[in-house]
């Protein structure tokens, strides 16, 4: 498991480790749990990529399996982030000899420590590599050493790692959303009964317009993303998923399909008029 604040080189290190595993002929798996700056799969999801050869690294963006979190930040969705990561680790353990878990840059405060604690608890990594510029990762490292048996290596950030500005991060995320909604988009009529969370009776369906959703099969896997539209009293989902759709999970975001900009949504407020 790789830990570190944003711009500490976690993904670069992950790809180097996976390339070496492939060169040695060791079946490997990459689990990308950074829902805001994804390398595997679209934003708001956790992606698994099988690395069976060096050539698989050339198609790293295409996930072999995904779990839906529904946010570009784990701040309010720690449960979804932890469970999604842990379930993909379980999948990876069925085939891979070597697994790399790339985590979010949330390493400070209660949220960062809670997130990492429960990921350690459920994913059970044998080794943790913590990358840091100063001492920002020390509270989490101390917590891991007190509560878990994993070996922990604390290393400095490589001098070639260049910080990315918030504007650049937003632009990258927009590009990934655009890829996730690449045409052709299909328009499927959906029933209110297919959602998780379940839609309350009497909800004005127009309030769901532009809501981002995860498109799921019947075995817990996320097949891709969709966006809801309400037209002529019909609820539609626009998605490029063509087969296997069994249910939809609501994100905590709305998305504009022209600009791919997102807006945070409080689901409780949206559906019940309540604050968290």
PECOR-V716742 format. One record per residue. N is the residue number from 1. SS is DSSP state (h for helix, s for strand, l for the rest). NEAR is the number of other C-alpha atoms within 8 Angstrom. Layout:
# PECOR-V716742
n=[N & N]
ss=[SS & SS]
near=[NEAR & NEAR]
This chain:
# PECOR-V716742
n=[1 & 2 & 3 & 4 & 5 & 6 & 7 & 8 & 9 & 10 & 11 & 12 & 13 & 14 & 15 & 16 & 17 & 18 & 19 & 20 & 21 & 22 & 23 & 24 & 25 & 26 & 27 & 28 & 29 & 30 & 31 & 32 & 33 & 34 & 35 & 36 & 37 & 38 & 39 & 40 & 41 & 42 & 43 & 44 & 45 & 46 & 47 & 48 & 49 & 50 & 51 & 52 & 53 & 54 & 55 & 56 & 57 & 58 & 59 & 60 & 61 & 62 & 63 & 64 & 65 & 66 & 67 & 68 & 69 & 70 & 71 & 72 & 73 & 74 & 75 & 76 & 77 & 78 & 79 & 80 & 81 & 82 & 83 & 84 & 85 & 86 & 87 & 88 & 89 & 90 & 91 & 92 & 93 & 94 & 95 & 96 & 97 & 98 & 99 & 100 & 101 & 102 & 103 & 104 & 105 & 106 & 107 & 108 & 109 & 110 & 111 & 112 & 113 & 114 & 115 & 116 & 117 & 118 & 119 & 120 & 121 & 122 & 123 & 124 & 125 & 126 & 127 & 128 & 129 & 130 & 131 & 132 & 133 & 134 & 135 & 136 & 137 & 138 & 139 & 140 & 141 & 142 & 143 & 144 & 145 & 146 & 147 & 148 & 149 & 150 & 151 & 152 & 153 & 154 & 155 & 156 & 157 & 158 & 159 & 160 & 161 & 162 & 163 & 164 & 165 & 166 & 167 & 168 & 169 & 170 & 171 & 172 & 173 & 174 & 175 & 176 & 177 & 178 & 179 & 180 & 181 & 182 & 183 & 184 & 185 & 186 & 187 & 188 & 189 & 190 & 191 & 192 & 193 & 194 & 195 & 196 & 197 & 198 & 199 & 200 & 201 & 202 & 203 & 204 & 205 & 206 & 207 & 208 & 209 & 210 & 211 & 212 & 213 & 214 & 215 & 216 & 217 & 218 & 219 & 220 & 221 & 222 & 223 & 224 & 225 & 226 & 227 & 228 & 229 & 230 & 231 & 232 & 233 & 234 & 235 & 236 & 237 & 238 & 239 & 240 & 241 & 242 & 243 & 244 & 245 & 246 & 247 & 248 & 249 & 250 & 251 & 252 & 253 & 254 & 255 & 256 & 257 & 258 & 259 & 260 & 261 & 262 & 263 & 264 & 265 & 266 & 267 & 268 & 269 & 270 & 271 & 272 & 273 & 274 & 275 & 276]
ss=[l & s & s & s & l & l & l & l & l & h & h & h & h & h & h & h & h & h & h & h & h & h & h & l & l & l & l & s & s & s & s & s & l & l & l & l & l & l & l & l & l & l & l & l & s & s & s & s & s & s & s & l & l & h & h & h & h & h & h & l & l & l & l & l & s & s & s & s & l & l & l & l & l & l & l & l & l & h & h & h & h & h & h & h & h & h & h & h & h & h & h & h & l & l & l & l & l & s & s & s & s & s & l & l & l & l & l & l & h & h & h & h & h & h & h & h & h & h & h & h & h & h & h & l & l & l & s & s & s & s & s & s & l & l & l & l & l & h & h & h & h & h & h & h & h & h & h & l & l & l & s & s & s & s & s & s & l & l & l & l & l & l & l & l & l & h & h & h & h & h & h & h & h & h & h & h & h & h & h & h & l & l & l & l & l & s & s & s & s & l & l & h & h & h & s & s & l & l & l & l & l & l & l & l & h & h & h & h & l & l & s & s & s & s & s & s & l & l & l & l & l & s & s & s & s & s & s & s & s & s & s & l & l & s & s & s & s & s & s & l & l & l & l & l & l & l & s & s & s & s & s & s & s & s & s & l & l & l & l & l & l & s & s & s & l & l & h & h & h & h & h & h & l & l & l & l]
near=[10 & 13 & 14 & 15 & 13 & 8 & 9 & 13 & 11 & 12 & 8 & 7 & 8 & 13 & 9 & 8 & 8 & 13 & 10 & 8 & 12 & 14 & 9 & 6 & 8 & 11 & 14 & 16 & 14 & 14 & 16 & 14 & 14 & 11 & 16 & 11 & 10 & 15 & 9 & 14 & 12 & 11 & 13 & 12 & 15 & 19 & 15 & 15 & 13 & 11 & 13 & 10 & 10 & 10 & 6 & 10 & 10 & 6 & 7 & 10 & 7 & 8 & 11 & 8 & 11 & 14 & 13 & 13 & 13 & 14 & 14 & 9 & 9 & 10 & 6 & 5 & 10 & 11 & 6 & 9 & 13 & 12 & 8 & 12 & 14 & 11 & 8 & 14 & 11 & 9 & 8 & 11 & 9 & 6 & 8 & 12 & 8 & 9 & 12 & 12 & 11 & 15 & 11 & 13 & 9 & 10 & 15 & 9 & 6 & 6 & 11 & 10 & 12 & 9 & 11 & 10 & 10 & 9 & 12 & 11 & 8 & 8 & 10 & 8 & 8 & 7 & 9 & 12 & 11 & 13 & 16 & 14 & 8 & 5 & 6 & 10 & 14 & 7 & 8 & 10 & 10 & 8 & 9 & 12 & 10 & 6 & 6 & 8 & 7 & 11 & 7 & 10 & 8 & 8 & 8 & 7 & 10 & 7 & 5 & 4 & 9 & 6 & 6 & 7 & 6 & 6 & 6 & 8 & 10 & 8 & 8 & 9 & 12 & 11 & 8 & 11 & 11 & 9 & 8 & 9 & 12 & 8 & 5 & 5 & 9 & 10 & 8 & 7 & 8 & 9 & 6 & 8 & 6 & 10 & 11 & 9 & 6 & 8 & 10 & 7 & 4 & 4 & 7 & 6 & 8 & 7 & 6 & 10 & 10 & 10 & 14 & 15 & 13 & 15 & 15 & 16 & 12 & 9 & 5 & 7 & 11 & 12 & 13 & 11 & 13 & 13 & 13 & 14 & 13 & 12 & 7 & 4 & 5 & 8 & 13 & 12 & 13 & 12 & 13 & 13 & 10 & 7 & 4 & 8 & 11 & 9 & 11 & 11 & 13 & 12 & 12 & 12 & 12 & 12 & 12 & 9 & 7 & 4 & 6 & 10 & 8 & 8 & 7 & 7 & 8 & 9 & 7 & 10 & 10 & 10 & 10 & 7 & 7 & 8 & 6 & 5]
